[in-house]
Amino acid sequence: TEVNGVTEPSVAKRLKGTPERIELENYRLSMMREEELQEVPEETLAEHNLSSVLDKATDIEEGS
């Protein structure tokens, strides 16, 4: 292994397809998707949260 910057380009080429790099790309894509998903009106979120809480409450009542 040569140290004077001779092997660096080949290492960089090899890194392009590594699982770590692919994982990073996927992570960045999923973060971008999450940012898009966060553009939901608060009213819609509130309704969703409320309905899920109500669903749980009725499940508990039916169980007893």
C-alpha positions as CSV (number, residue, x, y, z in Angstrom):
1,T,0.0,0.0,0.0
2,E,1.4,3.3,-1.1
3,V,0.9,6.3,1.1
4,N,1.8,9.4,-1.0
5,G,-1.8,9.9,-2.3
6,V,-1.3,7.3,-5.1
7,T,-3.9,4.8,-3.8
8,E,-6.5,7.5,-2.8
9,P,-8.2,7.7,-6.2
10,S,-8.8,4.0,-6.4
11,V,-10.1,4.0,-2.8
12,A,-12.5,6.7,-3.7
13,K,-13.7,4.7,-6.7
14,R,-14.3,1.7,-4.5
15,L,-16.2,3.7,-1.9
16,K,-18.9,4.7,-4.5
17,G,-20.7,1.4,-4.3
18,T,-20.1,0.4,-0.7
19,P,-23.0,-0.5,1.5
20,E,-22.2,2.4,3.8
21,R,-22.5,4.9,0.9
22,I,-25.7,3.3,-0.3
23,E,-27.1,3.4,3.3
24,L,-26.2,7.1,3.5
25,E,-28.0,7.8,0.2
26,N,-31.1,5.9,1.3
27,Y,-31.0,7.7,4.7
28,R,-30.8,11.1,2.9
29,L,-33.7,10.1,0.7
30,S,-35.8,9.0,3.6
31,M,-35.1,12.2,5.5
32,M,-36.2,14.2,2.4
33,R,-39.4,12.1,2.3
34,E,-40.1,12.7,6.0
35,E,-39.7,16.5,5.4
36,E,-42.3,16.3,2.7
37,L,-44.6,14.3,4.9
38,Q,-44.4,16.9,7.7
39,E,-46.2,19.4,5.5
40,V,-49.5,18.2,6.8
41,P,-51.9,20.7,8.4
42,E,-52.0,20.6,12.2
43,E,-55.8,20.1,12.0
44,T,-55.3,16.9,10.1
45,L,-52.8,15.6,12.5
46,A,-55.0,16.5,15.5
47,E,-58.0,14.7,13.9
48,H,-55.8,11.7,13.3
49,N,-54.4,11.6,16.8
50,L,-57.9,12.1,18.3
51,S,-59.4,9.3,16.2
52,S,-56.6,6.9,17.2
53,V,-57.1,7.8,20.8
54,L,-60.9,7.3,20.5
55,D,-60.3,3.9,18.8
56,K,-58.1,2.8,21.7
57,A,-60.7,4.0,24.2
58,T,-63.4,2.0,22.6
59,D,-61.2,-1.1,22.4
60,I,-60.6,-0.8,26.2
61,E,-64.3,-0.4,26.9
62,E,-65.2,-3.5,24.8
63,G,-62.5,-5.5,26.5
64,S,-63.9,-5.0,30.0
